[in-house]
Amino acid sequence: MKQENQSQLLHYTPEAFLDRLCEKLGARSLSALGRVVGLSPSVLSKVRRRRLAISSEILLKIHDATDIPVRELRRWMGDMRPYFSRVQLVRVRA
């Protein structure tokens, strides 16, 4: 694994992400958070214990339920990877 990938993984903190999400939404437990965002408490528990990664599907479910931008959710999660910019497409003439 490259040095930069290792340093990016050090910032990944699903526990802090779930704690911040609970605080923002006023949820007192993973069960309450699960009801708000439409995820089962077992999925959230697996995420907290790092048995399950926060997938794009999970992020999108949270975004749909809360209207918090995905970019902000990724930042809370500790995902410090640079964002991709739009690629300008060039037409190829046949």
Jmol script that loads the backbone (N, CA, C; Angstrom):
load data "model"
ATOM      1  N   MET A   1       0.843  -1.166   0.000  1.00  0.00           N
ATOM      2  CA  MET A   1       0.000   0.000   0.000  1.00  0.00           C
ATOM      3  C   MET A   1       0.893   1.236   0.000  1.00  0.00           C
ATOM      4  N   LYS A   2       0.518   2.238  -0.760  1.00  0.00           N
ATOM      5  CA  LYS A   2       1.318   3.443  -0.856  1.00  0.00           C
ATOM      6  C   LYS A   2       1.253   4.237   0.446  1.00  0.00           C
ATOM      7  N   GLN A   3       2.271   5.066   0.659  1.00  0.00           N
ATOM      8  CA  GLN A   3       2.344   5.890   1.859  1.00  0.00           C
ATOM      9  C   GLN A   3       1.130   6.804   1.987  1.00  0.00           C
ATOM     10  N   GLU A   4       0.727   7.440   0.886  1.00  0.00           N
ATOM     11  CA  GLU A   4      -0.395   8.366   0.951  1.00  0.00           C
ATOM     12  C   GLU A   4      -1.700   7.650   1.254  1.00  0.00           C
ATOM     13  N   ASN A   5      -1.883   6.415   0.764  1.00  0.00           N
ATOM     14  CA  ASN A   5      -3.097   5.657   1.067  1.00  0.00           C
ATOM     15  C   ASN A   5      -3.150   5.284   2.539  1.00  0.00           C
ATOM     16  N   GLN A   6      -2.014   4.958   3.129  1.00  0.00           N
ATOM     17  CA  GLN A   6      -1.979   4.630   4.550  1.00  0.00           C
ATOM     18  C   GLN A   6      -2.349   5.834   5.391  1.00  0.00           C
ATOM     19  N   SER A   7      -1.836   7.005   5.029  1.00  0.00           N
ATOM     20  CA  SER A   7      -2.156   8.192   5.812  1.00  0.00           C
ATOM     21  C   SER A   7      -3.631   8.559   5.674  1.00  0.00           C
ATOM     22  N   GLN A   8      -4.228   8.301   4.520  1.00  0.00           N
ATOM     23  CA  GLN A   8      -5.654   8.574   4.345  1.00  0.00           C
ATOM     24  C   GLN A   8      -6.492   7.649   5.212  1.00  0.00           C
ATOM     25  N   LEU A   9      -6.069   6.415   5.366  1.00  0.00           N
ATOM     26  CA  LEU A   9      -6.827   5.474   6.179  1.00  0.00           C
ATOM     27  C   LEU A   9      -6.772   5.827   7.661  1.00  0.00           C
ATOM     28  N   LEU A  10      -5.716   6.506   8.084  1.00  0.00           N
ATOM     29  CA  LEU A  10      -5.602   6.891   9.482  1.00  0.00           C
ATOM     30  C   LEU A  10      -6.674   7.893   9.889  1.00  0.00           C
ATOM     31  N   HIS A  11      -7.198   8.636   8.929  1.00  0.00           N
ATOM     32  CA  HIS A  11      -8.205   9.642   9.224  1.00  0.00           C
ATOM     33  C   HIS A  11      -9.622   9.083   9.193  1.00  0.00           C
ATOM     34  N   TYR A  12      -9.804   7.865   8.712  1.00  0.00           N
ATOM     35  CA  TYR A  12     -11.127   7.263   8.599  1.00  0.00           C
ATOM     36  C   TYR A  12     -11.627   6.897   9.993  1.00  0.00           C
ATOM     37  N   THR A  13     -12.671   7.574  10.435  1.00  0.00           N
ATOM     38  CA  THR A  13     -13.200   7.334  11.773  1.00  0.00           C
ATOM     39  C   THR A  13     -14.719   7.190  11.728  1.00  0.00           C
ATOM     40  N   PRO A  14     -15.204   5.971  11.513  1.00  0.00           N
ATOM     41  CA  PRO A  14     -16.653   5.794  11.449  1.00  0.00           C
ATOM     42  C   PRO A  14     -17.335   6.051  12.789  1.00  0.00           C
ATOM     43  N   GLU A  15     -16.615   5.844  13.904  1.00  0.00           N
ATOM     44  CA  GLU A  15     -17.209   6.097  15.217  1.00  0.00           C
ATOM     45  C   GLU A  15     -17.535   7.581  15.367  1.00  0.00           C
ATOM     46  N   ALA A  16     -16.564   8.428  15.013  1.00  0.00           N
ATOM     47  CA  ALA A  16     -16.778   9.873  15.116  1.00  0.00           C
ATOM     48  C   ALA A  16     -17.862  10.326  14.143  1.00  0.00           C
ATOM     49  N   PHE A  17     -17.904   9.708  12.971  1.00  0.00           N
ATOM     50  CA  PHE A  17     -18.927  10.038  11.983  1.00  0.00           C
ATOM     51  C   PHE A  17     -20.318   9.759  12.545  1.00  0.00           C
ATOM     52  N   LEU A  18     -20.516   8.585  13.110  1.00  0.00           N
ATOM     53  CA  LEU A  18     -21.829   8.233  13.656  1.00  0.00           C
ATOM     54  C   LEU A  18     -22.174   9.105  14.858  1.00  0.00           C
ATOM     55  N   ASP A  19     -21.174   9.409  15.700  1.00  0.00           N
ATOM     56  CA  ASP A  19     -21.424  10.285  16.846  1.00  0.00           C
ATOM     57  C   ASP A  19     -21.862  11.673  16.393  1.00  0.00           C
ATOM     58  N   ARG A  20     -21.188  12.204  15.391  1.00  0.00           N
ATOM     59  CA  ARG A  20     -21.531  13.536  14.885  1.00  0.00           C
ATOM     60  C   ARG A  20     -22.912  13.533  14.231  1.00  0.00           C
ATOM     61  N   LEU A  21     -23.215  12.475  13.518  1.00  0.00           N
ATOM     62  CA  LEU A  21     -24.524  12.358  12.883  1.00  0.00           C
ATOM     63  C   LEU A  21     -25.629  12.278  13.935  1.00  0.00           C
ATOM     64  N   CYS A  22     -25.402  11.501  14.986  1.00  0.00           N
ATOM     65  CA  CYS A  22     -26.378  11.413  16.081  1.00  0.00           C
ATOM     66  C   CYS A  22     -26.583  12.781  16.726  1.00  0.00           C
ATOM     67  N   GLU A  23     -25.490  13.494  16.945  1.00  0.00           N
ATOM     68  CA  GLU A  23     -25.570  14.817  17.554  1.00  0.00           C
ATOM     69  C   GLU A  23     -26.350  15.785  16.664  1.00  0.00           C
ATOM     70  N   LYS A  24     -26.040  15.779  15.371  1.00  0.00           N
ATOM     71  CA  LYS A  24     -26.684  16.683  14.423  1.00  0.00           C
ATOM     72  C   LYS A  24     -28.188  16.414  14.318  1.00  0.00           C
ATOM     73  N   LEU A  25     -28.563  15.130  14.353  1.00  0.00           N
ATOM     74  CA  LEU A  25     -29.968  14.759  14.175  1.00  0.00           C
ATOM     75  C   LEU A  25     -30.726  14.606  15.495  1.00  0.00           C
ATOM     76  N   GLY A  26     -30.020  14.718  16.620  1.00  0.00           N
ATOM     77  CA  GLY A  26     -30.668  14.596  17.916  1.00  0.00           C
ATOM     78  C   GLY A  26     -31.033  13.175  18.289  1.00  0.00           C
ATOM     79  N   ALA A  27     -30.347  12.212  17.698  1.00  0.00           N
ATOM     80  CA  ALA A  27     -30.614  10.801  18.005  1.00  0.00           C
ATOM     81  C   ALA A  27     -29.770  10.388  19.213  1.00  0.00           C
ATOM     82  N   ARG A  28     -30.367   9.659  20.131  1.00  0.00           N
ATOM     83  CA  ARG A  28     -29.659   9.271  21.348  1.00  0.00           C
ATOM     84  C   ARG A  28     -29.018   7.895  21.271  1.00  0.00           C
ATOM     85  N   SER A  29     -29.365   7.135  20.239  1.00  0.00           N
ATOM     86  CA  SER A  29     -28.816   5.786  20.108  1.00  0.00           C
ATOM     87  C   SER A  29     -28.733   5.426  18.631  1.00  0.00           C
ATOM     88  N   LEU A  30     -28.077   4.301  18.372  1.00  0.00           N
ATOM     89  CA  LEU A  30     -28.005   3.830  16.997  1.00  0.00           C
ATOM     90  C   LEU A  30     -29.382   3.419  16.484  1.00  0.00           C
ATOM     91  N   SER A  31     -30.223   2.923  17.362  1.00  0.00           N
ATOM     92  CA  SER A  31     -31.592   2.558  16.958  1.00  0.00           C
ATOM     93  C   SER A  31     -32.363   3.786  16.501  1.00  0.00           C
ATOM     94  N   ALA A  32     -32.247   4.871  17.265  1.00  0.00           N
ATOM     95  CA  ALA A  32     -32.937   6.108  16.891  1.00  0.00           C
ATOM     96  C   ALA A  32     -32.362   6.672  15.598  1.00  0.00           C
ATOM     97  N   LEU A  33     -31.052   6.623  15.459  1.00  0.00           N
ATOM     98  CA  LEU A  33     -30.412   7.092  14.229  1.00  0.00           C
ATOM     99  C   LEU A  33     -30.865   6.256  13.040  1.00  0.00           C
ATOM    100  N   GLY A  34     -30.945   4.943  13.235  1.00  0.00           N
ATOM    101  CA  GLY A  34     -31.393   4.049  12.175  1.00  0.00           C
ATOM    102  C   GLY A  34     -32.798   4.368  11.699  1.00  0.00           C
ATOM    103  N   ARG A  35     -33.683   4.704  12.631  1.00  0.00           N
ATOM    104  CA  ARG A  35     -35.055   5.063  12.249  1.00  0.00           C
ATOM    105  C   ARG A  35     -35.073   6.352  11.433  1.00  0.00           C
ATOM    106  N   VAL A  36     -34.218   7.307  11.784  1.00  0.00           N
ATOM    107  CA  VAL A  36     -34.197   8.586  11.073  1.00  0.00           C
ATOM    108  C   VAL A  36     -33.665   8.416   9.655  1.00  0.00           C
ATOM    109  N   VAL A  37     -32.579   7.654   9.506  1.00  0.00           N
ATOM    110  CA  VAL A  37     -31.930   7.559   8.193  1.00  0.00           C
ATOM    111  C   VAL A  37     -32.348   6.337   7.382  1.00  0.00           C
ATOM    112  N   GLY A  38     -33.142   5.449   7.961  1.00  0.00           N
ATOM    113  CA  GLY A  38     -33.637   4.300   7.211  1.00  0.00           C
ATOM    114  C   GLY A  38     -32.662   3.151   7.112  1.00  0.00           C
ATOM    115  N   LEU A  39     -31.805   3.006   8.114  1.00  0.00           N
ATOM    116  CA  LEU A  39     -30.857   1.878   8.165  1.00  0.00           C
ATOM    117  C   LEU A  39     -31.105   1.083   9.433  1.00  0.00           C
ATOM    118  N   SER A  40     -30.819  -0.204   9.371  1.00  0.00           N
ATOM    119  CA  SER A  40     -31.041  -1.027  10.554  1.00  0.00           C
ATOM    120  C   SER A  40     -29.945  -0.762  11.591  1.00  0.00           C
ATOM    121  N   PRO A  41     -30.293  -0.903  12.867  1.00  0.00           N
ATOM    122  CA  PRO A  41     -29.292  -0.708  13.920  1.00  0.00           C
ATOM    123  C   PRO A  41     -28.113  -1.676  13.798  1.00  0.00           C
ATOM    124  N   SER A  42     -28.352  -2.861  13.256  1.00  0.00           N
ATOM    125  CA  SER A  42     -27.252  -3.813  13.115  1.00  0.00           C
ATOM    126  C   SER A  42     -26.236  -3.333  12.083  1.00  0.00           C
ATOM    127  N   VAL A  43     -26.704  -2.707  11.007  1.00  0.00           N
ATOM    128  CA  VAL A  43     -25.781  -2.148  10.007  1.00  0.00           C
ATOM    129  C   VAL A  43     -24.959  -1.033  10.639  1.00  0.00           C
ATOM    130  N   LEU A  44     -25.616  -0.142  11.376  1.00  0.00           N
ATOM    131  CA  LEU A  44     -24.898   0.955  12.023  1.00  0.00           C
ATOM    132  C   LEU A  44     -23.912   0.443  13.068  1.00  0.00           C
ATOM    133  N   SER A  45     -24.288  -0.606  13.774  1.00  0.00           N
ATOM    134  CA  SER A  45     -23.372  -1.202  14.754  1.00  0.00           C
ATOM    135  C   SER A  45     -22.145  -1.795  14.072  1.00  0.00           C
ATOM    136  N   LYS A  46     -22.349  -2.459  12.946  1.00  0.00           N
ATOM    137  CA  LYS A  46     -21.215  -3.016  12.207  1.00  0.00           C
ATOM    138  C   LYS A  46     -20.307  -1.917  11.682  1.00  0.00           C
ATOM    139  N   VAL A  47     -20.889  -0.817  11.269  1.00  0.00           N
ATOM    140  CA  VAL A  47     -20.084   0.323  10.818  1.00  0.00           C
ATOM    141  C   VAL A  47     -19.270   0.865  11.983  1.00  0.00           C
ATOM    142  N   ARG A  48     -19.894   1.015  13.139  1.00  0.00           N
ATOM    143  CA  ARG A  48     -19.197   1.553  14.313  1.00  0.00           C
ATOM    144  C   ARG A  48     -18.025   0.672  14.722  1.00  0.00           C
ATOM    145  N   ARG A  49     -18.220  -0.640  14.642  1.00  0.00           N
ATOM    146  CA  ARG A  49     -17.156  -1.573  15.044  1.00  0.00           C
ATOM    147  C   ARG A  49     -16.184  -1.883  13.916  1.00  0.00           C
ATOM    148  N   ARG A  50     -16.353  -1.200  12.773  1.00  0.00           N
ATOM    149  CA  ARG A  50     -15.492  -1.358  11.592  1.00  0.00           C
ATOM    150  C   ARG A  50     -15.566  -2.759  10.988  1.00  0.00           C
ATOM    151  N   ARG A  51     -16.696  -3.385  11.129  1.00  0.00           N
ATOM    152  CA  ARG A  51     -16.929  -4.670  10.469  1.00  0.00           C
ATOM    153  C   ARG A  51     -17.527  -4.464   9.087  1.00  0.00           C
ATOM    154  N   LEU A  52     -18.053  -3.257   8.858  1.00  0.00           N
ATOM    155  CA  LEU A  52     -18.676  -2.904   7.588  1.00  0.00           C
ATOM    156  C   LEU A  52     -18.246  -1.483   7.243  1.00  0.00           C
ATOM    157  N   ALA A  53     -17.765  -1.307   6.028  1.00  0.00           N
ATOM    158  CA  ALA A  53     -17.333   0.025   5.595  1.00  0.00           C
ATOM    159  C   ALA A  53     -18.551   0.874   5.250  1.00  0.00           C
ATOM    160  N   ILE A  54     -18.382   2.171   5.353  1.00  0.00           N
ATOM    161  CA  ILE A  54     -19.447   3.087   4.952  1.00  0.00           C
ATOM    162  C   ILE A  54     -19.433   3.135   3.428  1.00  0.00           C
ATOM    163  N   SER A  55     -20.385   2.488   2.845  1.00  0.00           N
ATOM    164  CA  SER A  55     -20.446   2.394   1.380  1.00  0.00           C
ATOM    165  C   SER A  55     -21.156   3.608   0.803  1.00  0.00           C
ATOM    166  N   SER A  56     -21.099   3.707  -0.490  1.00  0.00           N
ATOM    167  CA  SER A  56     -21.801   4.804  -1.161  1.00  0.00           C
ATOM    168  C   SER A  56     -23.308   4.679  -0.957  1.00  0.00           C
ATOM    169  N   GLU A  57     -23.789   3.452  -0.896  1.00  0.00           N
ATOM    170  CA  GLU A  57     -25.226   3.238  -0.661  1.00  0.00           C
ATOM    171  C   GLU A  57     -25.640   3.789   0.703  1.00  0.00           C
ATOM    172  N   ILE A  58     -24.823   3.542   1.724  1.00  0.00           N
ATOM    173  CA  ILE A  58     -25.117   4.042   3.064  1.00  0.00           C
ATOM    174  C   ILE A  58     -25.072   5.566   3.068  1.00  0.00           C
ATOM    175  N   LEU A  59     -24.038   6.136   2.440  1.00  0.00           N
ATOM    176  CA  LEU A  59     -23.932   7.597   2.377  1.00  0.00           C
ATOM    177  C   LEU A  59     -25.133   8.219   1.667  1.00  0.00           C
ATOM    178  N   LEU A  60     -25.556   7.609   0.578  1.00  0.00           N
ATOM    179  CA  LEU A  60     -26.696   8.153  -0.160  1.00  0.00           C
ATOM    180  C   LEU A  60     -27.996   8.043   0.633  1.00  0.00           C
ATOM    181  N   LYS A  61     -28.160   6.955   1.376  1.00  0.00           N
ATOM    182  CA  LYS A  61     -29.354   6.823   2.220  1.00  0.00           C
ATOM    183  C   LYS A  61     -29.378   7.918   3.277  1.00  0.00           C
ATOM    184  N   ILE A  62     -28.212   8.169   3.893  1.00  0.00           N
ATOM    185  CA  ILE A  62     -28.130   9.216   4.907  1.00  0.00           C
ATOM    186  C   ILE A  62     -28.396  10.581   4.270  1.00  0.00           C
ATOM    187  N   HIS A  63     -27.813  10.805   3.106  1.00  0.00           N
ATOM    188  CA  HIS A  63     -28.035  12.074   2.401  1.00  0.00           C
ATOM    189  C   HIS A  63     -29.511  12.267   2.059  1.00  0.00           C
ATOM    190  N   ASP A  64     -30.154  11.242   1.532  1.00  0.00           N
ATOM    191  CA  ASP A  64     -31.567  11.344   1.156  1.00  0.00           C
ATOM    192  C   ASP A  64     -32.452  11.643   2.359  1.00  0.00           C
ATOM    193  N   ALA A  65     -32.121  11.057   3.508  1.00  0.00           N
ATOM    194  CA  ALA A  65     -32.949  11.231   4.691  1.00  0.00           C
ATOM    195  C   ALA A  65     -32.706  12.564   5.392  1.00  0.00           C
ATOM    196  N   THR A  66     -31.502  13.117   5.252  1.00  0.00           N
ATOM    197  CA  THR A  66     -31.145  14.301   6.032  1.00  0.00           C
ATOM    198  C   THR A  66     -30.874  15.555   5.213  1.00  0.00           C
ATOM    199  N   ASP A  67     -30.679  15.413   3.923  1.00  0.00           N
ATOM    200  CA  ASP A  67     -30.306  16.523   3.037  1.00  0.00           C
ATOM    201  C   ASP A  67     -28.950  17.145   3.383  1.00  0.00           C
ATOM    202  N   ILE A  68     -28.126  16.410   4.111  1.00  0.00           N
ATOM    203  CA  ILE A  68     -26.748  16.849   4.352  1.00  0.00           C
ATOM    204  C   ILE A  68     -25.961  16.478   3.100  1.00  0.00           C
ATOM    205  N   PRO A  69     -25.207  17.425   2.527  1.00  0.00           N
ATOM    206  CA  PRO A  69     -24.469  17.124   1.296  1.00  0.00           C
ATOM    207  C   PRO A  69     -23.489  15.956   1.479  1.00  0.00           C
ATOM    208  N   VAL A  70     -23.353  15.157   0.438  1.00  0.00           N
ATOM    209  CA  VAL A  70     -22.460  13.995   0.488  1.00  0.00           C
ATOM    210  C   VAL A  70     -21.032  14.441   0.768  1.00  0.00           C
ATOM    211  N   ARG A  71     -20.630  15.557   0.219  1.00  0.00           N
ATOM    212  CA  ARG A  71     -19.282  16.080   0.464  1.00  0.00           C
ATOM    213  C   ARG A  71     -19.063  16.323   1.961  1.00  0.00           C
ATOM    214  N   GLU A  72     -20.069  16.876   2.625  1.00  0.00           N
ATOM    215  CA  GLU A  72     -19.977  17.124   4.062  1.00  0.00           C
ATOM    216  C   GLU A  72     -19.940  15.814   4.841  1.00  0.00           C
ATOM    217  N   LEU A  73     -20.759  14.857   4.438  1.00  0.00           N
ATOM    218  CA  LEU A  73     -20.751  13.543   5.098  1.00  0.00           C
ATOM    219  C   LEU A  73     -19.390  12.884   4.954  1.00  0.00           C
ATOM    220  N   ARG A  74     -18.795  12.973   3.774  1.00  0.00           N
ATOM    221  CA  ARG A  74     -17.468  12.390   3.561  1.00  0.00           C
ATOM    222  C   ARG A  74     -16.430  13.073   4.438  1.00  0.00           C
ATOM    223  N   ARG A  75     -16.554  14.378   4.604  1.00  0.00           N
ATOM    224  CA  ARG A  75     -15.613  15.101   5.452  1.00  0.00           C
ATOM    225  C   ARG A  75     -15.759  14.666   6.905  1.00  0.00           C
ATOM    226  N   TRP A  76     -16.993  14.498   7.362  1.00  0.00           N
ATOM    227  CA  TRP A  76     -17.227  14.013   8.725  1.00  0.00           C
ATOM    228  C   TRP A  76     -16.655  12.614   8.919  1.00  0.00           C
ATOM    229  N   MET A  77     -16.720  11.833   7.869  1.00  0.00           N
ATOM    230  CA  MET A  77     -16.239  10.453   7.927  1.00  0.00           C
ATOM    231  C   MET A  77     -14.714  10.396   8.003  1.00  0.00           C
ATOM    232  N   GLY A  78     -14.059  11.493   7.648  1.00  0.00           N
ATOM    233  CA  GLY A  78     -12.610  11.507   7.654  1.00  0.00           C
ATOM    234  C   GLY A  78     -12.018  11.186   6.300  1.00  0.00           C
ATOM    235  N   ASP A  79     -12.849  11.198   5.279  1.00  0.00           N
ATOM    236  CA  ASP A  79     -12.382  10.908   3.930  1.00  0.00           C
ATOM    237  C   ASP A  79     -11.726  12.165   3.382  1.00  0.00           C
ATOM    238  N   MET A  80     -10.402  12.165   3.372  1.00  0.00           N
ATOM    239  CA  MET A  80      -9.649  13.346   2.958  1.00  0.00           C
ATOM    240  C   MET A  80      -9.130  13.248   1.532  1.00  0.00           C
ATOM    241  N   ARG A  81      -9.610  12.287   0.780  1.00  0.00           N
ATOM    242  CA  ARG A  81      -9.151  12.162  -0.602  1.00  0.00           C
ATOM    243  C   ARG A  81      -9.597  13.361  -1.412  1.00  0.00           C
ATOM    244  N   PRO A  82      -8.791  13.757  -2.373  1.00  0.00           N
ATOM    245  CA  PRO A  82      -9.196  14.899  -3.199  1.00  0.00           C
ATOM    246  C   PRO A  82     -10.399  14.525  -4.063  1.00  0.00           C
ATOM    247  N   TYR A  83     -11.203  15.505  -4.342  1.00  0.00           N
ATOM    248  CA  TYR A  83     -12.361  15.284  -5.176  1.00  0.00           C
ATOM    249  C   TYR A  83     -11.965  15.383  -6.634  1.00  0.00           C
ATOM    250  N   PHE A  84     -12.649  14.649  -7.446  1.00  0.00           N
ATOM    251  CA  PHE A  84     -12.365  14.669  -8.869  1.00  0.00           C
ATOM    252  C   PHE A  84     -13.079  15.847  -9.495  1.00  0.00           C
ATOM    253  N   SER A  85     -12.403  16.504 -10.381  1.00  0.00           N
ATOM    254  CA  SER A  85     -13.039  17.598 -11.101  1.00  0.00           C
ATOM    255  C   SER A  85     -13.685  17.047 -12.358  1.00  0.00           C
ATOM    256  N   ARG A  86     -14.528  17.826 -12.938  1.00  0.00           N
ATOM    257  CA  ARG A  86     -15.189  17.398 -14.161  1.00  0.00           C
ATOM    258  C   ARG A  86     -14.173  17.318 -15.286  1.00  0.00           C
ATOM    259  N   VAL A  87     -14.316  16.300 -16.056  1.00  0.00           N
ATOM    260  CA  VAL A  87     -13.419  16.102 -17.188  1.00  0.00           C
ATOM    261  C   VAL A  87     -14.082  16.693 -18.419  1.00  0.00           C
ATOM    262  N   GLN A  88     -13.320  17.483 -19.147  1.00  0.00           N
ATOM    263  CA  GLN A  88     -13.865  18.060 -20.366  1.00  0.00           C
ATOM    264  C   GLN A  88     -13.726  17.033 -21.477  1.00  0.00           C
ATOM    265  N   LEU A  89     -14.838  16.675 -22.072  1.00  0.00           N
ATOM    266  CA  LEU A  89     -14.848  15.671 -23.121  1.00  0.00           C
ATOM    267  C   LEU A  89     -14.501  16.313 -24.458  1.00  0.00           C
ATOM    268  N   VAL A  90     -13.745  15.587 -25.227  1.00  0.00           N
ATOM    269  CA  VAL A  90     -13.350  16.053 -26.549  1.00  0.00           C
ATOM    270  C   VAL A  90     -14.067  15.195 -27.577  1.00  0.00           C
ATOM    271  N   ARG A  91     -14.669  15.835 -28.547  1.00  0.00           N
ATOM    272  CA  ARG A  91     -15.365  15.084 -29.597  1.00  0.00           C
ATOM    273  C   ARG A  91     -14.360  14.446 -30.528  1.00  0.00           C
ATOM    274  N   VAL A  92     -14.637  13.231 -30.882  1.00  0.00           N
ATOM    275  CA  VAL A  92     -13.807  12.523 -31.843  1.00  0.00           C
ATOM    276  C   VAL A  92     -14.616  12.406 -33.117  1.00  0.00           C
ATOM    277  N   ARG A  93     -14.063  12.931 -34.175  1.00  0.00           N
ATOM    278  CA  ARG A  93     -14.772  12.874 -35.462  1.00  0.00           C
ATOM    279  C   ARG A  93     -14.512  11.550 -36.151  1.00  0.00           C
ATOM    280  N   ALA A  94     -15.566  10.968 -36.640  1.00  0.00           N
ATOM    281  CA  ALA A  94     -15.426   9.667 -37.305  1.00  0.00           C
ATOM    282  C   ALA A  94     -15.160   9.792 -38.777  1.00  0.00           C
TER     283      ALA A  94
END
end "model"
wireframe off; spacefill off
backbone 0.3
color backbone group
